[in-house]
Structures are given as structure tokens and as C-alpha cells.
């Protein structure tokens, strides 16, 4: 892969060179590759087929998780989140000690490896929310909760320039990765002033199916606002809003 320079940027194929545009700029690469039929049938590419199968499974699992959290992600995701989540799902699948390579999956893997996953690199929860919180997953009761004691927003939330208000958001998700279905409940506070006034205690309860046998997830985030003439506007279209997985319970 080579980067195109100069005033004129090419797109398309000339000879054996393909020119194309990506988020990283205008690039060029040489045509080539192995025939698809050979990859599908040649024993020499057995590992390639196995890796491809698991990568595809990771992509589907990531999509299901993203869809389950879609309401929160609309304002809390960076442009490379999909790829980063897929890579994390690959690690979950590779932790499967039950199935053979190529057949490993999220269910038999280690979903807990997703704890700490940040959906927005531009605004991480770990460097934004400093107020102590307690996240918990009660599988028997089907309750996914997060609790924050009273705190002073200006001291405990590192807000971007222009912030006047914020709110705390959370979601509890029960996900069936095999059937690609889910149960999700969201919670949020009112829009609160970002100042030296202590908040009340915050308690979110996100209900899912009691005694579920599926992986359970707790996501926690912050949304920032700017008040202008009495109206609240999402700050920078949500580009600084953090959201992360803070609790995960696999099987």
C-alpha cells in the first residue's frame, strides 16, 4: 500500500495498480491475491479458512452488540469503533477452549474480555467520569444496575470546553449471539448542570430476563450539552460523549 502525493488524486485501476480513497487519504496498491476458489478448497489455506470463519463470527457478534446499544451509540461512537469492536470480539472467540479452531464462538469464549471497551476514543469514560460508581449484574433477578453517590459535577466530570450541562446514561443488555437477538433496557438522568452543585444519588436499574442463560452487559456513559437561550444542544454533535462496557457476565 502506497500513499498518493501531488495535486491530482487518482481513482480506479491503471495496469496492475489500483488507486482508491480511504479515511487515511488517497492510496494505491498493486493488484493481486490468491484465487478465491483456491482459498476455499486448497488444504494449504485451511488456517485461512478457519481464521476467516471466526473473523466473520466476530463481525456478526459485534453488530448484534452495537444494535443492542444503538440508542446510546447514536451519540457516543467514534468512526473506527466497528473495527475496534470486531478485533475485541476476535479475542473473545479465541479464548474459547471448548471448540476446535474455526468453530470457536462468543458463547464458549470469554465475553468478560470486553469489560472496559470504550466505544468513543475521542472521549473515554475512564478519563471523563471520576465519580465512583458501582455496577452490578444480578442474573437471577434479571437486574443490571449502576449506582453513583452524590458528587460535584465540575470536580468529578472532565467536560469538554463549552459544556454547561450533562446527563448520565446507561443500558443493560441480554444478548443471544447465536440467534442475533437481544433484550435491552436504557436509563438516563435528567439533564443536569455542570457546576459545583452536588447531584442527588443516581440509581439506574435496567431489567432483562430473570435467570437468563445469555451474556449480559452493562454500558455506562455521559452526554454533554450546551445551553443557549434556554435551549439544550448536544455538544459537538456528541463527538466527546464517552460510553464504555463496565460490567459483563458471560456464562
Protein Blocks (a to p, Z undefined) as FASTA:
>chain_A
ZZdedjbdcedjehjbccdddfkbccdddeedddfklmmmmmklmmmmmmmmmmmmmmmm
mmmmmmmmmmmmmmoccfklmmmmmmmmmmmmmmpckbcghiacfklmcfklmgopafbl
klcfklmbmcdcdddddfknopacdddddddfklmpccdehiabdcdddddddddfknop
acddddddddddddfbdcddddddddddehiabdcdddddddddddeehiacdehhhpmp
ccddfbdcdZZ
